[in-house]
Amino acid sequence: MSEIDGLRERVDAARRAYAASPVRGWGELGPADERTGERWDRGNVLGHVAEILPYWTGQARAVLDGAAIMGRDDAGSQARRAAIDSAHEAGEAPLLGRIDAGLAELLALLAGMRDEDLARPVTVRIAGAEERGWDLARAIEALLVGHLEQHLDQLGERDR
């Protein structure tokens, strides 16, 4: 199995888990994040996931099209925060719909890639953090696939 096939399998599993995720925990804050101290409820998590999928998929697509840098500036970080904070206004069903559409786009991105694309060097810049010299494989793992799985863990929905 190729590395891309493995990523696609993990995204497929995440898509099934998000789709099957029962509605519960809306408004109930989870434990504090070890790094930031933030406490999120289900809505905050779903709002965040709905925002990161198109954002980071677009950034990865830009790298495939020749960009050498991907990341967020201050405005991108503000948009991320707004997605988390406005999740309750959006509602569960629309957020899950946006997540499913974002996962379909990520799967389409991976379907169009070759394993050698994963070796492309990229500088990752995130507001408030140092620049990171990664390859596209590490960026996709950290910012998309692994990130999706971490939030499923946070929701208590992975491997159910």
N, C-alpha and C positions, 0 to 999 in steps of 0.2 A: 504494500500500500504506500502511495506517495504521501509526502508531508501535506500537500494540499488536500488529498482525500481524507486524511485524518482531521484536518481543520473543518472540512465540510461535514464530516460525521458529527463532530462536536457541535457545530452550529445547528445541524438538523435536530440533535438531541435537545439543545437549548430551545429551539423553536417549539418542539412538542411540549416541553416543560412549561414554557410561558403560556402556551395555548390552554393547557390543562390546569393551570394554576387556579385554585379556588379563590373566590373573593372572600378575603378575611384579612384582618389586620389594618384596614383602612383607618387612619387616624391614631393607631396605636404605635407609639414610638418604640423602636428597637434599641438594642444596646448601643452605647457610644462607640464610634469609630476610634480605633486605637491611635491613629495618626492625627485626626482632626478634632476629635471630641464631639463631632456632629452626631445627632440622633435623628434617624429618618424613619418614617412609617412607610407602608406599602406604596402609598401614592407618590411619595418623594422618590422611591426607588424606581417605580415605573416611569415617572416623568423623566428621570435621569437616563434610563435605558432608551426611552423613545427618542431622546435628543442625541445620545452618543452614536447610535447606529448610523443615521445618515451623515453625521458630521465626520466621524472617523473613516467610514467607508469612502466618502468623498475625498478625504485626505489621502487614503491609500490609493485610490484611483488616480489622483494627481501624480503620485510618485510613479505609477506605472506609465503615465503619460510624459514622464521626464522630470518632474519636480524633484529637487534634492532635499527639500525641507518640508516637514509637516508639523502641525501643531496648532496651538491656540494663543492668541494674543489676549490683551485685557478685554476687548470687546467679545471675543469668543468665550472667555471665562464668565463674563456677565450673562451671556446667552445661556450657558450651562446652568448657572445659578437660577436664572429666571424659569427654566424648564422644571427644575426641582421644586421651586417655590409655587409655581402655578399649576402643579399637577392636580390638586384637588378641584380646581375650577374645570379642568379638562374632563375629569371622570375616568373611571376604570375602563369601560369598554372602548372608548376612543384611544386611550393610551395603549391598550393591548392590540388594537388594530394598527396603530402606528409602529409598534414593536414588531408585529408580524410582517408589515411591509418593509421595515428596515432589515429584518432578518432575510427576507427574500432578496433584497438588494445585495446584502453581504454574500449570500450564496451565489448570486449571479457574478459578483466580482471574483469570487474564488473559482467559479467554473471557467472563467476566462483567463485564468492565470496558469503559468507553468511553474514547476518547482524552482527553476532557475530565477524566476522573478523574485522569489523570497530572499535571494541573496543581495538584492539591490541595496546599496548603502543609503541611509537616510538620516538626516539630522532631525531629531524630534525636539520641538520647543513648546513648552507649556508655561504660561504666565506664572511667575512666582517660583519657577523651578529652573535648574540649570539645563543647558542643552545636553542632549544625549546622542552620541553617535551609535546608531543601531543599524541593523539591516531590516528590511521590510517584514521578514518573518517575526522578529522580536516585537516590532511595532504592532503587527496584527494580533499577535498573542496578548500583549500587554494592554492594548487599547480597545480591542474588540473581543476576540474569542474568550480569553481568560477573564476579561472584565465582565462579560455576560454571565459566565459561570459563577464568578464571585457574587454577583447580585442575585442569582438564583439561590446560592447558599444563604445569602442574607435574608431572602424571603422564605427559606426553609423548603424550597421546591425541587432542588436537584436530587436526582436518583430516587424519586418516589415511585 
